[in-house]
Amino acid sequence: MAKQHLGPVTEIIAVEQTPPLTFLSYHNSPFLAAGASFITVAVPEFRSIDYGFPSFWFAMSISPNLTIGANITGSYWIDDNIQTIGPFLNTVWGTPEKSINAGFHFHNLKGPDDFHLTDVAFDFSRISRSPKWVMGYGLTAHYFKINLYVTDHPINLNTIFLRYGIYRLIGKNMEMGSEFFLTTGNFISNFNLTFNF
């Protein structure tokens, strides 16, 4: 029963804690970026609509094919003050125009009255860049450990998303777009804005 109730919530949180595709592609020159996911809309079981919380991102390249970054969020969501924080690591092979990406990220969510959540995730994606557009698709696997405050036993949940994203380059430094995540029981989309320095 608890798993059925927490499943849609954890899937929304997982999307909020997944690095934007634009941070993951190959970069010839040193790369420093910041971004935000402002609007997340979910349709659990394709019936009702739920909303997520804003999420903020930072990233930098260590080399052309290695990027590190982090997510940090403080928000008021479903009558709770929540905080989520966690790093990510991504490796790339290919070219700036077409790249294959593999990444790992680890996040903690605290603050809700009912539970604390740890999310360990693995990403695999393919990204294409043109002078004005960035498009990507892939798979994201999330492994959750949820500690409910009403029980001593943690709950483990696993989710795999199909992922697709499309971004428009605006000027030299800004990218704006949406990403779409699909599971067997949920469709989630978000609106992202990223800046490169």
C-alpha positions as CSV (number, residue, x, y, z in Angstrom):
1,M,0.0,0.0,0.0
2,A,2.8,2.4,0.9
3,K,4.6,1.7,-2.3
4,Q,1.5,2.4,-4.4
5,H,1.1,5.8,-2.6
6,L,4.8,6.8,-2.8
7,G,5.4,5.6,-6.4
8,P,4.0,8.7,-8.2
9,V,5.6,11.1,-5.6
10,T,9.0,9.6,-5.9
11,E,8.8,9.6,-9.7
12,I,8.2,13.4,-9.7
13,I,11.1,13.9,-7.3
14,A,13.3,11.7,-9.5
15,V,12.6,13.9,-12.5
16,E,13.4,17.0,-10.4
17,Q,16.7,15.4,-9.4
18,T,17.8,14.4,-13.0
19,P,20.4,16.6,-14.6
20,P,19.3,18.5,-17.7
21,L,20.4,17.0,-21.0
22,T,22.2,20.2,-22.0
23,F,24.7,19.7,-19.2
24,L,25.7,16.2,-20.4
25,S,26.9,16.7,-23.9
26,Y,30.6,16.9,-25.1
27,H,32.3,20.3,-24.8
28,N,35.5,21.3,-26.6
29,S,36.2,24.3,-24.4
30,P,36.0,24.7,-20.6
31,F,32.3,24.6,-19.6
32,L,30.6,26.2,-16.6
33,A,26.8,26.3,-16.4
34,A,23.9,27.0,-14.2
35,G,20.2,26.1,-14.7
36,A,16.8,25.7,-13.3
37,S,13.8,23.4,-13.8
38,F,10.8,25.7,-13.1
39,I,7.7,23.8,-14.0
40,T,7.2,20.0,-13.6
41,V,3.9,18.5,-14.5
42,A,3.0,14.9,-13.9
43,V,0.1,12.7,-15.0
44,P,0.1,9.7,-12.7
45,E,-1.8,6.7,-14.2
46,F,-2.7,9.2,-16.9
47,R,-5.6,10.4,-14.9
48,S,-4.9,13.5,-12.7
49,I,-2.3,16.2,-12.8
50,D,0.4,16.8,-10.1
51,Y,3.1,19.5,-9.9
52,G,6.7,19.4,-8.7
53,F,8.9,22.0,-7.2
54,P,11.7,24.2,-8.7
55,S,15.1,22.6,-8.9
56,F,18.5,24.4,-9.4
57,W,21.6,23.0,-11.1
58,F,25.3,23.9,-11.4
59,A,27.9,22.1,-13.6
60,M,31.5,22.4,-14.8
61,S,33.7,20.4,-17.1
62,I,36.8,18.7,-15.8
63,S,37.8,17.7,-19.3
64,P,36.0,17.6,-22.7
65,N,34.5,14.3,-21.8
66,L,34.0,14.6,-18.0
67,T,31.5,16.9,-16.3
68,I,30.6,17.2,-12.6
69,G,27.8,19.2,-11.0
70,A,25.2,19.4,-8.3
71,N,21.5,20.0,-7.6
72,I,20.2,22.1,-4.7
73,T,16.7,23.0,-3.9
74,G,14.8,24.6,-1.0
75,S,11.1,24.8,-1.5
76,Y,7.6,24.6,0.0
77,W,5.8,21.6,-1.4
78,I,2.6,19.8,-0.3
79,D,2.6,21.7,3.0
80,D,6.2,20.9,3.8
81,N,9.5,22.7,3.6
82,I,11.8,20.4,1.6
83,Q,15.5,20.4,0.7
84,T,17.2,18.3,-1.9
85,I,20.9,18.2,-2.6
86,G,23.2,15.9,-4.5
87,P,26.1,15.6,-6.9
88,F,26.3,14.1,-10.4
89,L,29.2,12.8,-12.6
90,N,28.9,12.4,-16.3
91,T,31.3,11.0,-18.9
92,V,30.9,11.5,-22.7
93,W,32.3,10.1,-25.9
94,G,31.8,11.5,-29.4
95,T,31.8,15.1,-30.7
96,P,30.0,18.3,-29.7
97,E,27.5,17.6,-32.5
98,K,26.7,14.0,-31.5
99,S,27.6,12.4,-28.2
100,I,26.8,9.4,-26.1
101,N,26.6,10.1,-22.4
102,A,26.7,7.9,-19.2
103,G,26.2,9.4,-15.8
104,F,25.6,8.7,-12.1
105,H,23.9,10.9,-9.6
106,F,23.0,10.6,-5.9
107,H,20.5,12.8,-4.0
108,N,18.9,13.2,-0.6
109,L,15.5,14.7,0.0
110,K,14.7,15.9,3.5
111,G,12.0,18.0,5.1
112,P,8.6,16.2,4.5
113,D,6.8,15.3,7.7
114,D,6.2,11.7,6.5
115,F,9.5,10.5,4.9
116,H,13.1,10.9,3.9
117,L,14.3,9.8,0.5
118,T,17.7,8.7,-1.0
119,D,17.9,8.4,-4.8
120,V,20.8,6.7,-6.6
121,A,20.4,7.0,-10.4
122,F,22.2,6.0,-13.6
123,D,21.7,7.8,-17.0
124,F,22.4,6.8,-20.5
125,S,21.6,9.2,-23.3
126,R,22.4,10.3,-26.8
127,I,22.5,14.1,-27.6
128,S,22.6,15.9,-30.9
129,R,23.5,19.6,-31.3
130,S,22.9,21.9,-34.2
131,P,23.5,25.7,-34.4
132,K,20.1,26.4,-32.8
133,W,18.8,23.2,-31.3
134,V,19.8,20.5,-28.7
135,M,17.9,17.2,-28.8
136,G,18.5,14.1,-26.8
137,Y,16.9,10.8,-25.7
138,G,17.8,8.0,-23.3
139,L,17.1,5.9,-20.3
140,T,17.3,6.9,-16.6
141,A,17.2,4.3,-13.8
142,H,16.4,5.4,-10.2
143,Y,16.8,3.3,-7.1
144,F,15.1,4.8,-4.1
145,K,15.5,4.1,-0.4
146,I,12.6,5.6,1.5
147,N,12.5,5.9,5.3
148,L,8.9,6.4,6.6
149,Y,8.7,8.0,10.0
150,V,5.9,5.7,11.0
151,T,7.9,2.5,10.5
152,D,11.5,1.3,11.2
153,H,11.7,-0.6,7.9
154,P,12.9,1.3,4.8
155,I,11.0,0.9,1.5
156,N,12.9,0.2,-1.7
157,L,11.5,1.4,-5.0
158,N,13.0,1.2,-8.5
159,T,11.9,3.3,-11.6
160,I,13.1,3.4,-15.2
161,F,12.2,6.4,-17.4
162,L,12.3,6.8,-21.1
163,R,13.6,10.3,-21.6
164,Y,13.4,12.8,-24.5
165,G,14.4,16.5,-24.5
166,I,14.5,19.4,-26.9
167,Y,16.1,22.8,-26.3
168,R,16.4,26.0,-28.3
169,L,19.5,28.0,-28.1
170,I,18.8,31.7,-27.4
171,G,21.8,33.9,-28.1
172,K,25.3,32.5,-27.3
173,N,24.7,31.5,-23.6
174,M,21.1,30.5,-22.9
175,E,19.2,27.3,-23.7
176,M,15.5,26.9,-23.1
177,G,13.4,23.8,-23.5
178,S,11.5,20.8,-22.1
179,E,12.2,17.2,-21.2
180,F,9.6,14.4,-21.2
181,F,9.8,11.3,-19.0
182,L,7.7,8.2,-19.5
183,T,7.2,5.1,-17.2
184,T,4.5,2.5,-17.4
185,G,2.2,4.5,-15.0
186,N,3.3,8.1,-15.4
187,F,4.1,10.9,-17.9
188,I,6.1,13.8,-16.6
189,S,7.4,16.9,-18.3
190,N,9.4,19.9,-17.2
191,F,10.5,23.3,-18.4
192,N,14.3,24.0,-18.1
193,L,16.4,27.1,-18.6
194,T,20.2,26.8,-18.6
195,F,23.1,29.3,-19.0
196,N,26.6,28.6,-20.1
197,F,29.6,30.8,-19.1
